[in-house]
Amino acid sequence: MVLKTPDELAVMDRANSLVHDTLRLVAEAAAPGVSTKELDRLAEEHIRAGGGRPAFKGYHGYPATLCTSVNDVIVHGIPSADHKLRNGDVMGLDCGVVLDGFIGDAAITVPIGDMAPEAKRLLDVTRECLELAVEVVRPGSRLTDIGAVIQKHAEAAGFSVVRQLVGHGIGRSMHEDPQVYNFGPGGRGPALRPGLVLAIEPMVNAGVSGVMFDDDGWTARTEDGKLSAHFEYSVAVTENGPWVLGVGGA
């Protein structure tokens, strides 16, 4: 695990602030009839104007700035000019930024126009899973405490957590150790230490937990075609508790 200095955390806070600004801008622009490619262009322009560059674009060949994951797409949906959003869709927006050598990473899931009650409940529960997980990010907590609280909350609501895809450490590299599972028993794994930054990202499905991948090698879908939701923060462990980078914290 790579521990960050206070100065490095300050840089990561700025990087994540640009990520969250970009997500807010894109969410406001997302509406029926808008293509996911239009949203991707908007995001890249905003990131570059803010002095950063897209972290995802070119990463292992990924072709875009955003991941735009609509309805049954769990994560890594590729923006397309042909994909026009429709009323009643839900869309996961995942964004990464490189700024001054460090990476920010966050995700939200947003409704497009009107939202069905069950879709709203899925989004609310997934967001709550992330909020509960953030509270675990304190010195002395164990790594698996994060996944345990996510799994418990999601399954109590009748949903399932994705097991094939995980969160991760983050810093100068997009994916650092450790992996952060969204399930499992608590009280195991290394103790969390100040300076550690984790990208915590519950992925919660309305139906079964299984995942299928499209032929593009990126797009991950629910096995049963039901909705999925995804929220993510980059969270630093501090002596005073969790610090949600780009947003605020203890």
C-alpha positions, 0 to 999 in steps of 0.5 A: 500500500502506498501512503500519501503525504499531506501535500500529496493528499492536497493535490489529490483533493484538487484532482478530485474536485475537478472530477466532481465539478465535471460530474455535476456539469455532465449530470446537468446536461444529461437529458432525453435525446442527448447522446452519450458522446456529447456528454463525453465531449463536454467532460473532456473540454471541462477537464482540460480547461481546468488544467487536468487531462482525462485519466481514462482516455487511452488507459489500456486502450479505453477510447473515451473520457467518461464511462457512461453506463446506461440501465443494465450496464454496470460499469465501463459503458463507452460513449457513443454518438448513436446512443441517445438517452431516453426518458426513464433511463438511469446512467452511471457516470464514471470520471477520472482526472490526472492533475499534477501527477495524481489521479482523481476518480469518482462516479455517480448514477443519475436519472434521465427524465422521469424515474421509476420508483424501483430505480430510485430505490436502487440509486438511493440504496447504492448511494447509502452503501457508499456513505456507510462505507466511507464511515469505515475508513478510519485508522484501525478499521480492517480492509474487509470492513468496507465490503461487509457494510456494503453487502449488508446494506444492499442485500437488506434492501433486496439487491445484490452486490457485484463480485467480479469488479472491485474498488482499489487503491489510487494515487499516482497510478489509477489502480494501486493496492489494495483491491477493495471488495464490495462483499465479504466478512469484516474484520479481515485484511490489513488495518487502514493507515493514515495516508492510504487512499481508496477508490470505494465504488459499490456496484449494486444490481436490482437482480442477480450479481452476475456480470456479462461483458460485451464484445468490446471488452469493456462494457460490463452488464448485468447477467439478467438484464436488470438495472444496476447503479454505481457510486464512487468516492476517492477516500483518504484515511486520516487521523481524524477519520475519512476525507472524501477527496474533492468533497470534504471530510473529517 
